[in-house]
């Protein structure tokens, strides 16, 4: 079942001194399409992605598309002096752009520039507040199930955009980039512009004590 983009009140946020800048995906895709493969910002973002997570099985064309999207978002944030983002990730990007933004959102959150799914501005505010208070990356997760009979544990989950630092980052359990199985169940593994790629191998869950 597809998600709905989250609604929120800019007026209520303004009363708390929080300013929201909006950007249509169509305009963002336009900026991406204008970028050249050889642009310095694109090359730098591609190198950053490859240094952040293992992407050995990912087609270069998909990584390049991610890099252009990330470079465009970075420039928009810089131009508007933004500290955090919330991106409409499901399912317009997959159907009409061909990749998911999970890796890029994870990268931003990992350096305390919190990024939440489905334009969840209120979630972004909460993530940013926690990151600033704790000095560490924060994340939103789905609290799905109890952990057996243990009342002090629960199984929590999210599809792909969690910051890398909340996972084991080395060894066989380290995150890798793969296609997004959850979203693929809605729009398919193949799109007109290529397969869907996520931040992490799908199916990872965290146990919260």
C-alpha positions in Angstrom: 0.0 0.0 0.0 1.4 3.4 -1.0 2.0 6.1 1.6 0.4 9.6 1.5 2.6 12.6 1.7 2.5 14.0 5.3 0.6 17.2 5.8 1.6 19.9 8.3 1.0 23.6 9.2 3.6 26.1 8.2 1.9 28.7 10.3 2.3 26.7 13.5 5.9 26.1 12.8 6.5 29.8 12.1 5.1 30.6 15.6 8.0 28.5 16.9 10.6 30.3 14.7 10.9 27.4 12.2 10.8 28.4 8.5 9.8 25.9 5.8 11.0 26.3 2.2 9.1 24.1 -0.3 10.4 22.7 -3.6 8.4 20.8 -6.2 9.9 17.5 -7.4 9.4 18.5 -11.0 11.6 21.6 -10.5 14.2 19.5 -8.7 14.3 16.9 -11.5 14.7 19.8 -13.9 17.9 20.9 -12.1 19.1 17.3 -12.1 18.7 17.0 -15.8 20.7 20.1 -16.4 23.7 18.7 -14.6 26.6 17.2 -16.6 28.3 13.9 -15.7 31.6 15.9 -15.5 30.4 18.7 -13.2 32.6 19.0 -10.1 29.7 18.9 -7.7 28.4 15.6 -9.3 31.8 14.0 -9.3 32.3 15.0 -5.6 28.9 13.6 -4.6 29.5 10.4 -6.5 32.8 9.9 -4.6 31.0 10.6 -1.4 28.3 8.0 -2.1 30.9 5.4 -3.0 32.9 6.1 0.2 29.8 6.0 2.4 28.4 2.5 1.4 29.4 -0.5 -0.6 27.7 -0.3 -4.0 29.5 -3.0 -6.0 26.4 -4.4 -7.6 24.8 -1.1 -8.5 24.9 0.1 -12.2 27.1 3.2 -12.7 24.1 4.9 -14.3 22.0 4.6 -11.2 24.8 5.9 -9.0 25.4 8.8 -11.3 21.7 9.7 -11.2 21.8 9.6 -7.4 24.9 11.8 -7.4 23.1 14.4 -9.5 20.1 14.4 -7.3 22.3 14.8 -4.2 24.3 17.6 -5.8 21.1 19.4 -6.7 19.6 19.0 -3.2 22.9 20.2 -1.6 22.9 23.3 -3.7 19.3 24.1 -2.9 20.0 23.7 0.8 23.0 26.0 0.6 21.2 28.6 -1.4 18.3 28.7 1.2 20.4 28.2 4.3 18.5 25.0 5.2 19.5 22.7 8.0 17.2 19.7 7.4 15.0 18.2 4.7 11.9 16.0 4.1 11.7 14.4 0.7 8.7 12.9 -1.1 10.2 9.5 -1.7 7.2 7.2 -2.4 6.3 6.6 -5.2 6.8 9.5 -7.6 10.6 9.3 -7.5 10.6 5.5 -8.3 8.1 5.7 -11.1 9.4 8.8 -12.9 13.0 9.2 -11.8 14.1 5.5 -11.5 16.0 5.5 -8.2 15.1 6.0 -4.5 16.7 8.8 -2.4 17.3 6.7 0.6 21.1 6.6 0.5 21.3 10.4 0.1 18.8 11.0 2.9 20.9 8.6 5.1 24.1 10.5 4.3 22.5 13.8 5.3 21.1 12.5 8.6 24.5 10.9 9.3 26.1 14.3 9.4 23.2 15.8 11.5 21.4 17.3 8.5 18.3 15.3 9.3 16.1 14.0 6.4 12.7 12.4 6.8 10.5 10.5 4.3 7.3 11.6 2.6 7.6 15.3 3.4 7.3 14.5 7.1 8.3 18.0 8.3 7.2 17.4 11.9 9.3 14.2 11.9 12.2 16.2 10.5 11.9 18.8 13.3 11.9 16.0 15.9 15.0 14.3 14.2 16.8 17.6 14.0 16.1 18.5 17.6 17.4 15.1 18.8 20.5 15.3 16.6 21.3 18.8 17.9 20.6 17.8 21.5 22.6 14.6 21.4 25.3 15.5 18.9 24.6 12.2 17.1 22.5 11.1 14.1 18.9 10.5 14.8 16.2 8.4 13.0 12.5 7.8 12.8 11.4 4.1 12.8 8.3 2.1 12.8 7.5 0.4 16.1 6.1 -2.8 14.7 6.0 -5.6 17.2 6.8 -6.6 20.7 9.9 -8.8 21.2 8.4 -12.1 22.2 7.3 -12.0 25.8 9.9 -9.4 26.9 8.0 -6.2 27.9 11.3 -4.2 27.8 12.1 -4.9 24.1 10.5 -4.2 20.8 11.3 -4.8 17.1 11.6 -1.5 15.2 12.0 -1.1 11.5 12.4 1.4 8.6 12.7 0.8 4.9 16.1 2.4 4.0 17.0 6.0 5.0 18.4 5.4 8.5 21.8 7.0 9.1 24.7 4.6 8.8 25.9 5.2 12.3 22.8 3.5 13.8 24.0 0.2 12.3 27.0 -2.1 12.6 29.2 -0.5 10.0 31.9 -3.2 9.6 32.0 -6.9 8.9 29.4 -9.1 7.3 26.5 -7.2 8.8 27.6 -3.8 7.5 25.1 -2.0 5.3 25.2 -2.4 1.5 23.3 -0.7 -1.3 20.7 -2.8 -3.0 17.4 -2.5 -4.7 14.5 -1.4 -2.5 12.4 -4.5 -2.0 9.6 -2.8 -0.1 9.0 -0.2 -2.8 9.6 -2.7 -5.5 6.5 -4.5 -4.3 4.5 -1.4 -5.2 6.1 -0.3 -8.5 8.2 -3.3 -9.5 11.9 -3.9 -9.6 12.3 -2.4 -13.1 11.3 1.1 -14.1 11.6 2.9 -17.5 14.8 4.5 -16.2 16.4 1.6 -14.4 16.2 -0.5 -11.3 15.4 0.9 -7.9 18.3 1.3 -5.5 18.1 1.9 -1.8 20.4 2.8 1.0 20.7 -0.6 2.7 20.0 -4.2 2.1 16.2 -4.5 2.8 14.9 -6.5 5.7 17.3 -5.2 8.3 15.6 -4.6 11.7 16.9 -3.3 15.0 16.1 -4.6 18.4 15.5 -1.8 20.9 16.2 -2.6 24.5 
